[in-house]
Amino acid sequence: GDSVTQTEGPVTLSEGTSLTVNCSYETKQYPTLFWYVQYPGEGPQLLFKVPKANEKGSNRGFEATYNKEATSFHLQKASVQESDSAVYYCALRFYGSSGNKLIFGIGTLLSVKP
Amino acid sequence: GPKVLQIPSHQIIDMGQMVTLNCDPVSNHLYFYWYKQILGQQMEFLVNFYNGKVMEKSKLFKDQFSVERPDGSYFTLKIQPTALEDSAVYFCASSLGRRSAETLYFGSGTRLTVL
């Protein structure tokens, strides 16, 4: 079936260090890949999305490349800040007959210490 | 950016009672979704809805659950009767269309506690 697997948290980093959250996916469709971020007490909000294979998405210093061959979409940031502390979700969505739900990974809790 | 509003933010009810969760989606959006998140766990799809009909539902969408959006008003999730395991945060989302690249916008959730 269709699924998303990502780094299980929690991940704790010091400010200024680099971040990688691994994400791999499984589907026979042609998905768009998403990274969502969720802050405490809020719903997930879009960080960025990439609809095409071999393209890169980025926002607020975060980036990820849609690697179709490896079926991966790893999230990276060169230097994290305390304000980046949140839960990060990798997700996929594809065009189909049933309204196209967003399929989430388990989420990775990131805590950044000053 | 586009806002999805959910009312109420918290709801406490006794097991067996009925509860209705309300969602005001983005104004021109056509597709609507409910997700369930138990504290600290994964976002799990419940149902999506378009043009007055359920398009797809998961195994979590029990017979006690129903959704509707009468006359373009709130998109609602009704649970009747409620059970202890229904305690969770319920997130509503909407999207303009169903193409894969279109973004789902989420509300801030309704925390439901069933006693």
Chai-1 contact restraints between the chains, C-beta under 6 A:
chainA,res_idxA,chainB,res_idxB,connection_type,confidence,min_distance_angstrom,max_distance_angstrom,comment,restraint_id
A,P31,B,S100,contact,1.0,0.0,6.0,A-B,restraint_1
A,T32,B,S100,contact,1.0,0.0,6.0,A-B,restraint_2
A,T32,B,A101,contact,1.0,0.0,6.0,A-B,restraint_3
A,E42,B,S108,contact,1.0,0.0,6.0,A-B,restraint_4
A,G43,B,F91,contact,1.0,0.0,6.0,A-B,restraint_5
A,G43,B,F106,contact,1.0,0.0,6.0,A-B,restraint_6
A,G43,B,G107,contact,1.0,0.0,6.0,A-B,restraint_7
A,G43,B,S108,contact,1.0,0.0,6.0,A-B,restraint_8
A,G43,B,G109,contact,1.0,0.0,6.0,A-B,restraint_9
A,P44,B,F106,contact,1.0,0.0,6.0,A-B,restraint_10
A,L46,B,T103,contact,1.0,0.0,6.0,A-B,restraint_11
A,P51,B,A101,contact,1.0,0.0,6.0,A-B,restraint_12
A,R93,B,S100,contact,1.0,0.0,6.0,A-B,restraint_13
A,F94,B,S100,contact,1.0,0.0,6.0,A-B,restraint_14
A,Y95,B,R99,contact,1.0,0.0,6.0,A-B,restraint_15
A,Y95,B,S100,contact,1.0,0.0,6.0,A-B,restraint_16
A,S98,B,M55,contact,1.0,0.0,6.0,A-B,restraint_17
A,S98,B,E56,contact,1.0,0.0,6.0,A-B,restraint_18
A,G99,B,Y31,contact,1.0,0.0,6.0,A-B,restraint_19
A,G99,B,N48,contact,1.0,0.0,6.0,A-B,restraint_20
A,G99,B,Y50,contact,1.0,0.0,6.0,A-B,restraint_21
A,G99,B,M55,contact,1.0,0.0,6.0,A-B,restraint_22
A,G99,B,E56,contact,1.0,0.0,6.0,A-B,restraint_23
A,G99,B,R98,contact,1.0,0.0,6.0,A-B,restraint_24
A,N100,B,R98,contact,1.0,0.0,6.0,A-B,restraint_25
A,K101,B,F45,contact,1.0,0.0,6.0,A-B,restraint_26
A,K101,B,N48,contact,1.0,0.0,6.0,A-B,restraint_27
A,L102,B,L104,contact,1.0,0.0,6.0,A-B,restraint_28
A,F104,B,M43,contact,1.0,0.0,6.0,A-B,restraint_29
A,I106,B,Q42,contact,1.0,0.0,6.0,A-B,restraint_30
